[in-house]
Amino acid sequence: MESAGYAKLVRQYNLAVIPPWHESGITSGQASRAEAPDGRVKELFPAAYGPSDELGAQLEFALKYDGVNLLILARLFAAVAREDITSYIQSKPTGKYARRIWYLYELLTGVRLPIENLTQGNYVELLDPEDYYTSPGRAVPRQRIRDNLLGDRRFCPMIRRSSKLLQFEASNLGEKCRQLMKDYPLELLRRALSYLYSKESKSSFEIEHIKPTATRTERFVGLLQTAEKDDFFQKAALVDVQNQIVDERFRDRDYRATQNYVGESVSWHNERVHFVAPKPNDLASLMDGMFFSHERMNAQTIHPVVHAAVIAYGFVFMHPFEDANGRIHRFLIHNILSRRNFTPTGIMFPVSAVMLKKMEAYEASLEAFSRPIMPLVEYSLDDQGRMSVHNETADLYRYIDFTAQAEALFEFIRETIEVELVAELHFLVSYDNTRHAIQEIVDMPDRLIDLFIRCCLQNRGKLSNRKRDEFFAILNDQEVARMEDAVQRAYQSISDGD
């Protein structure tokens, strides 16, 4: 077997890149295609498909069969002679792949090739909308290309229309949630929302192994309550959000000025680094590119969950602040889903609670990007744990494939709507029914009824002797037994619902 397309170009030019999701080869035997659980594909093509060894032929094959990989293209264009690219384009200036390569070369390098503008021919989509999430695009007369990317040279996310994402889109989760809400009275939804805000706040802190004070929890709840009102993905708003949710001594007035990373201490002076964030000097351009991409997705028909995945995960990969990046990342999910009308008005999905419950899947969604870039970052740590990055890394963060993160976020939201939200609402309905049943047995104050239910639920449906002596000594055995039975029936219903 002989490699072809990106796989061949990466080896031939010794490019330091994240391995492409689609790797091609040429075989003298039968064609085959193997897809790994993480979505990576290795495909063998018969000899008749094999391109020549020329740069242009391999590039054409890559775009045709491996897709558009901006990171590989950016590093390849920096490595090859400009004359070789020019010669290839001039050999077939009206070819659709040549025009795409021509446009991408000038976009990614900022260098204008010595080629005359095209004056005739149909416009060609830069990305195939059947294969990628795209914008409607803008016409570029020079190459007669329609640039339908979701970003620009500063930051340009790529999301493939994978079978998983197409299935999630077809499931219409937002409408499912709206129909679910119609089955419950408004007052119960209001009570549920109050609890869900608190649950989401505590879960977001707990993901980072933080036990917040009541004041910090209240501040984060207050922030979540504003998620559907304003667009927070702007620099000034992000700085303000960071200032609201951290200790005042660690508030940032701007992006961080030092190199940060995610790691753990395994022993004295031995740090295990899991992820290295962009260099401080690269942040301004990267974040401005993200703001532009956000505006482009805001104005188009990109699915809200895909939009939220790009911005929320993109933000945490940039890690622009010294502290609170993870909490802001999860807050941005709520902000975008609410602003894009995916979340029903007045409702909040406890997505962080699901992420906390499924930490392995959540960590995998982060590592789908962090793990492959780690071998590409050259860094050192001093005795105080301060990091220095020694090579150029900005393009690793500019051209991210967010397909895995979009798939993961869809799954978290599906679990949130179909399981977590349903369970919370069912619990409240069962709780109300139990309160009414207990009140029919003994007309106690609401405070004592709530206490009785909580004590039973903490002890598998039975009131402990200590709690009975302490709080309910006034009740007789028959009353306690009937009240316990009411709790147990509701508890069994909740367990069956789970």
N, C-alpha and C positions, 0 to 999 in steps of 0.2 A: 504494500500500500504506500502511496505517495501523498503527502499532505498537499492541500490546495487552499486557495483563498486566504482568509486571515491566518489560519494555522501556518501556512507556508511563509507568508510575509513576516509574521512575528518571529519565526525562526531565522529567516534569511537576514533580517535587519536587526536581530537581537533586541527586540523591543521589550522594554519593561512595562508590561500591561497586565490588567486582570484578564485571565483566560476568557476567550469569547464563549458565549452561551451555545453557539453552534459551530462545531468544528467539522470541516469537510476533508475528505480524502478521495483519491482516485484508485480504483481497484481493477485488476484484470478479471476478477470474478463477478459475482452477482452484486447488485446494488443492495444496500441495507441501511437501516436507520434504527438507532438505539437511543432511547430517552431515559435519563436518570431520574430518580425521585425528585431532585432539586430543579428539574426542568431543563438541564443541559442536554444537548443533543450531539451525537456523533453520527455523521452520515457518510456513507461511501457511495460514490458515483461510478458508473461504468467508464471505461477508458475513453469512449467517444465524447464524454463531457469534459475531459481534461483540458485545461487551458495551457498555453505555452508558458515558458518561464519568464516572459517579459512582464515588467511591472504593470503595465496597463491591462494586460490580459488577466493577471491575478486579481487586480482591483475590480475589474468587471465581474469576475466570477464571485468574488467576495460579496459585492453588493447584491448580486442576483440570488445567491444561495445562502449566504451567511447573514444577510441583513446589513443595516447601517450601524456601525460601531464607532462612535465619535472619538472615544479615547484612543483606540488603535489607529484610526485615521489621523488624529492630531499628532501622535508620536511618529507615525510613518512619514507624514509630510515633513516633519522636522528632520527626518533622517535621510530622505532621498534628495537627489539633485533636482532643482527646480526645472532644469532643462528637460529632464526625463518626463516629468509630468506635462510640461508644455508640448513636447514632441508627441506624446500619446494623444492629447486632446486635439491637436491640430490634424492628426491622422484621421479623425472621425468627429469633427466639431459639432455635428448635428445629432450624433448618437445619444440616446437618452442616458446611458450610463456615463458616457464621457462628459455630458453636460452636468450631471450630478456631481461627479468627481471634481470637475472644474469649479463649480459653485462651492463645494465643501472645502476645497483647497484654499480658496480666497477667504471664505468665512473663518476657517479655523486658524489660518496663519496670519491673516491681515495683509497678505501680499497680493498685489494685482499682477496677474500673469500678462505677458506681452501678446495678447490675443484680441482680435477685433470683436466687438459686440455682435451677437447674432441679430439678424434683421428679419428673419422669417422662420416659420415652423410653429407647430402647436406648443403650448406650455406643458411642461411635465411636472407632476407632483414630486417633490423631493423625497417624501416618505409615502409608501403605499398605505392609505387609510385602512385597508383591510388587514394590514399587519401591525400597525402602530396606532396609538392614540395621537391624534394630530389636531392642529388648529386649522381653520379654513385657509390660512396662509395669505401671503402677499406675493404679487407678481414681481419677478426680478427680470427686467427686459434683457439684461446683458447675456445671461445664459438661457433665457426663456424658460425659467424654472419657477415653480410656485413653492416658496419656502413655507412649509406647513409645520415647522418645528414648534415645540412648546417653549423654547427659550432662544437664547442667542449665544454668542461666543463666550460670554462671561459665565453662563450656567445654562445647560440645556439637558433637561431630563429626558430619558427615553423609557417608554412603557409599551411593551409588546402586547398585542391582543391575544394573550394565551387562552387556552381552552378553559382554564379555571376562571379567568376574569370574565370571559363571555358567559359562562354559566352563572356567575354571581350577578352580572348585569341583568340577565334574563329572569332571575329570581325576584327582582323588584322589591328589595327589602324595605325601602322607604315606604312604599304603599302598603306593604304588609303591616308595618308598624302603625300606620294611620288607621288601618282597619281594626287592629288590636285595640287601639285607644278608644274606639267607638263603643266597645263592650263594657266600659267601666264609667261610673259616674264621675263628674268633674271634681267633686269634693275628695273622692278617693285618689284621683290622679294628683291633686294638689298635695295631699299627705305623702303620697309615694315620692313626689318630686323632692320634697324637703329631705326625705331620708336618702334619696339617690345622690343629691348634692353632697351630703356628708360622706356617704360611702365612697363616692368617686374621689373626693379630696383625700380621705385617709388611705385609699388604695394607691393613689399616685405617690404619696409620701412613702408608703410601705414598700413599693417597688424599689425605691432607693435606700431601703433599710433605715428610714428616718422615722422617729416617733415625735410627731409635731406637738407643740403645745396647743391648748384650746384656741389661743389667739391666732396662731399660724393657720390652723384648720379653718377658722372663721374667715380669715383673709382670703384663703384659696376658694372657699365656698362663694364668697362675695365676687371673686373674679369669674368663677364659672357662671354665675348668674348674669354676667354681662356678655357671655359668649355670643349670644344671638343678636346683640345690638350693634357692635362696631366691628370694623375690619382691623384686627390687631396685627396683621402681618405687614407692618411698616416699622422703620427703625425706631422712631420716637416712641411708638406704642409698645414695642418689644422691650425697650429699656425701662419703660414705666411698669410693665408687667413684672419684669425681673425685680425691680425695686420694691414692688408690693409683696412679693412672696419670700424674700430672703431677710435674714437678720440685717438691720440697717447698717451694720458695720461692713457688710459685704455687698453693698449695692454698687452696681457698675453705672458709670455715666456714659460709657461708650463700649464698643467691642473690646474684648480682652486684649491686653498688650503683651501677654506672655504665652508661651507654648503650653497647651494643656493636652492631657491624654487620659484615658480610662485604664486603670490597672489595679493591682492589689499587691500588698507587701507579703511575700512568702517567708521572708526572714530578714534579719537586720541587714540593711543595705542591699537587699535583693528584691527588686520590683518586677512583677510580671505584668507586662504591658499588653492590653487587649486591643486598644484602638488609639491611634494618633490622629488628632484633629488637624485641620489646615493650619499653616503658619499664620501668625497674626497679621503679617503684611499682605496676605492674600485675602483676608476676610472681607474687606470693603468691596472689592470687585465681585467676589462670590455672592455676598449678600445682596448687592445691587442687582446682580443677575437673577437671583431668586425672586426678588421683588418684581422684576419685569416678567418673569415666568408666571408668577402668581396672578398678575394683572391680566396676562394673556389668557390664562385658564379661567379666570373669573368672567371674562367677557365672551367666552366660547361655550361649547356644549360638552366639554370634558366631564365625565361622570364625577359627581362630588366626592365619592370615596377615593377615586384615583387622584383627584386634585388634593385631597387631604393627605393622602399617603406621600405624595411628592413633597409637599411643603412641610409637613410635620416631621417626617423622617429626614428630609433634606436639612431641616433646621438642626436636628440633634446630631447629624453627621458633621455639620459646620461647628457645633459647640461654640457659639460666638461669645458666651459669657463665662465668667469664672465659676458661677454657681447657678443652679436651678434650670439648666438646659433640658433635663429630662422632663421636669414638670411642665415647662413651657411647651415642649414638644407634644405632650399629651393634651394640654389645653388647646393647642392649635387644631387638633383633630375636631374638638367640639366647636371651635370657632368657625371653621370652614364648613363643616356639615350643617351647622345652623344657618350660616349666611347663605349657603347654596340651597336652602330649603329641603335638604334631605331629612333632617330631624324635624318632626312635627313641632309646631310652635308651642312653647311652654313645656317641652319635654327634654330630658337630658339622658343620654345613654351612659350607663356606667361601664364605659369601655376599659378604663384602668382596672376595674375589678376583675374583668375577664382576663386582661393581660396578666394580672397578679395570679389568678387561678391557673393560667396556662403559661407560666414563666418560661418553660422550655421553648415553647413556640414563639413567645415574644423575643427571647434572647436570640433565637435562630433568625428572626426577621432582621435584627440588628447585625448579626454576624454574617448574614448573606452579603453585606457590603464590607464590614470591618475586617473580616478574616482574609479575603483575597488581596486587600490593599496592604496588609501588614508587611509582607515580604518586599514590597516596593518602596517602603519608607526607610531611609537611613537615618538613625537617630542615636543619641547617647544621653545618658543620665549622669549628673554630677552627684557628689556626696549628699547633697540636700534634696535629691530627687527631682531637680530641675532638668527639663528636657531641652535638647537642641536637635533640630532637624537639619540634615546636611545636604539634602538634594532637593530639586524642584519637584513639588508635589501638587501644585494647584490644579492641574488638569485631571488628577485622580478624582477630585471633588466636583469638577465642572461638568463632567459627562457621565453621570451615574445612570445605570439601568435600574429603575425602580419597580420592575415587574414583580419581584419576590415580595417587596414591601407592600405593594398594592394588594396582592393576593392574601397576604397575612392580615392586613387591616380589614379587608372584606370578611375574612373568616371570624375575626374578633367581633365585628359588628353583627354578623349573622348570629353568633353565639349570644351576644348581648340582647338582641331583639327576640330571638326565638326561645331562649332559655332564661337568661338572667332577669330580663325585664318581666317576662311572664311569671317567673317564680316570685318576684317581689310583689307584683300585683295580686297574685293568687294568695300569697301570705297575708296581705292586708285584708282581703275579702274573708279569708278563713278566720283571721284574728277578730274581725268585726262580728262574724257569726258566733264565735266563741264568747265574746263579751256579752252578746244578747242572751245566749243560752245560760250563762252564769247568772246574769241579772234576774232571769226567770226563777232561778233556784234560790238565790239570796240577793236581796236588793241592797248591795253594798255600794259605797262610793266608787266612782270610776277609778280613782287612784289605787284602791285596794284590788279591784278587778284586774287592772293592768299588772300589778305586782304579783297576783296569784298566777296569772298566765305566764309571766316571765319566769317565776320560780319553777313552775312545772316544766316549761320548755328547757330549762337548764338541767333538769333531772329526769329526762326521758318520760315526761308526762306525769310524773308523780311529785307531790309536795313532800319535801324532806321533813323529818320530825323536827329538826332544828328550826327550819323556816316556819313550820306550823306553830311551834311554841313561841317563836319570836313575834310573828305577825298575825296569826290566825287562830289563836287559842280560843277565841269566842265562837268558832264554828264547831258543830257536832260532827261525828264520824260520817253520818249519812250525807250531810251537805258536802263535806270534803270529797267523798267518793263520787258523788254525782258531778261535782265541778271538775274533778280530775278526768272523769269520763268524757266530759264535753271538750276538754283540752286534748285528750288523746285522740278523739275522733278527728278534730281539726289537724292535729299533728300528723296523723296517718295520711290525711288528704294531702298535706304539704309534702310529705315524704314521697307519696305516689306521684305527685306533680313533678318532683325533681328527677 
